[in-house]
């Protein structure tokens, strides 16, 4: 069974840091683009970042560029999101999502259960 | 950035109804338009990718159409489990923006 399990969320003060992890199983992790998508509770979805299979190509939403860093460890089947200089507006449920593998289009075919990040003093 | 305009933002319908949700993009995205369903407290689920391709396991009452900048999700006969929120997303260029969502409620 294809599965993604996120961890690392929690309460952090403004200006603080947090690292999210997403462990993949049931598929060849090293063959897929991976994404982070977030959702403020009760609001819509926002794409955050995407990383190529070998980590060689990375893109970010403008709202997190320069503060967040996506990375992956294919040997550990794990995706990461290092979040620095956190702001109240970063409060959200963070999902990791696997690409479908359709052309080069970002299509999130498999999602984790999400991990809640709360930025508050 | 490509702007997404999804409509309506909410919709009330009955079991058995046919419903359509629209998504318009600010520039052409070829066919790289995808649709997701989300029920409360759950992660989104991919329904349709590349405008009209049904994801594996998704019932055939869901269909997608469109091209260029105008796209549509159609549910041919609503079932109780279809009452959820729906989002379109463009996978053409970064940032890969989502529509604002459509909440589908029981009438």
Contacts between the chains, C-beta under 8 A, distances in Angstrom:
chain1	res1	chain2	res2	distance
A	35	B	96	7.9
A	37	B	44	7.9
A	44	B	87	6.7
A	44	B	98	6.0
A	44	B	99	7.6
A	44	B	100	5.4
A	44	B	101	4.7
A	45	B	36	7.5
A	45	B	38	7.9
A	45	B	44	6.5
A	45	B	87	5.6
A	45	B	89	7.5
A	45	B	98	4.4
A	45	B	101	7.5
A	46	B	98	6.8
A	47	B	89	7.4
A	47	B	95	5.9
A	47	B	96	4.4
A	47	B	97	6.8
A	47	B	98	6.6
A	50	B	94	7.2
A	50	B	96	7.1
A	59	B	94	4.3
A	59	B	95	7.5
A	60	B	95	8.0
A	61	B	95	4.7
A	62	B	1	7.8
A	62	B	95	6.8
A	95	B	43	5.8
A	95	B	44	7.5
A	100	B	46	7.1
A	100	B	49	5.9
A	100	B	55	7.9
A	102	B	49	5.8
A	102	B	50	6.0
A	102	B	53	7.9
A	102	B	91	7.9
A	103	B	32	7.7
A	103	B	50	7.8
A	105	B	32	4.5
A	105	B	34	7.7
A	105	B	49	7.7
A	105	B	50	6.8
A	105	B	91	3.5
A	105	B	92	6.9
A	106	B	89	7.7
A	106	B	91	4.2
A	106	B	94	7.8
A	106	B	96	4.2
A	107	B	34	5.2
A	107	B	46	6.7
A	107	B	49	4.7
A	107	B	50	7.5
A	107	B	91	5.3
A	108	B	34	7.8
A	108	B	36	7.5
A	108	B	44	7.2
A	108	B	46	6.3
A	108	B	89	7.7
A	109	B	46	5.0
A	109	B	49	7.5
A	109	B	55	6.8
A	110	B	46	8.0
A	111	B	43	3.9
A	111	B	44	5.8
A	111	B	45	7.4
A	112	B	43	6.6
A	113	B	43	6.0
A	114	B	43	5.8
